Amino acid sequence: MKRLFLNIFLISCLVFIQGCAVAGGIFKAGMVWGILLVVALIAGIIALVARSRK
């Protein structure tokens, strides 16, 4: 019975660790896209301001 409980525990730990790795990858990708969008937005605002001053 102890061995069965240990096996179930280890398998569930492996499943949760894999789930955390997937979530971490998604959040990293989201952070990169967020930074790129902010940089593009700032560049667009600077371009509009420069164009309106001419």
C-alpha positions as CSV (number, residue, x, y, z in Angstrom):
1,M,0.0,0.0,0.0
2,K,2.9,2.4,0.8
3,R,4.5,1.6,-2.5
4,L,1.2,2.4,-4.4
5,F,0.8,5.7,-2.5
6,L,4.4,6.6,-3.3
7,N,4.0,5.8,-7.0
8,I,0.8,7.9,-7.2
9,F,2.5,10.8,-5.4
10,L,5.6,10.7,-7.7
11,I,3.4,10.6,-10.9
12,S,1.3,13.5,-9.7
13,C,4.4,15.5,-8.9
14,L,5.8,15.0,-12.4
15,V,2.5,16.1,-14.0
16,F,2.4,19.3,-11.9
17,I,6.0,20.1,-12.7
18,Q,5.4,19.8,-16.5
19,G,2.3,22.0,-16.2
20,C,4.4,24.7,-14.4
21,A,7.0,24.5,-17.2
22,V,4.3,25.1,-19.8
23,A,2.8,28.0,-18.0
24,G,6.2,29.5,-17.5
25,G,6.9,29.3,-21.3
26,I,3.6,31.0,-22.0
27,F,4.2,33.8,-19.6
28,K,7.7,34.4,-21.1
29,A,6.3,34.6,-24.6
30,G,3.6,37.0,-23.4
31,M,6.2,39.2,-21.7
32,V,8.3,39.4,-24.9
33,W,5.3,40.3,-27.0
34,G,4.2,42.9,-24.4
35,I,7.7,44.6,-24.5
36,L,7.7,44.6,-28.3
37,L,4.2,46.2,-28.4
38,V,5.2,48.9,-25.9
39,V,8.3,49.8,-27.9
40,A,6.3,49.9,-31.1
41,L,3.7,52.1,-29.5
42,I,6.3,54.5,-28.2
43,A,8.0,54.6,-31.6
44,G,4.7,55.4,-33.3
45,I,3.9,58.2,-30.9
46,I,7.4,59.7,-31.4
47,A,6.9,59.5,-35.2
48,L,3.5,61.2,-35.0
49,V,4.9,64.0,-32.8
50,A,7.9,64.5,-35.2
51,R,5.6,64.5,-38.2
52,S,3.2,67.1,-36.7
53,R,6.0,69.5,-35.9
54,K,7.1,69.8,-39.5
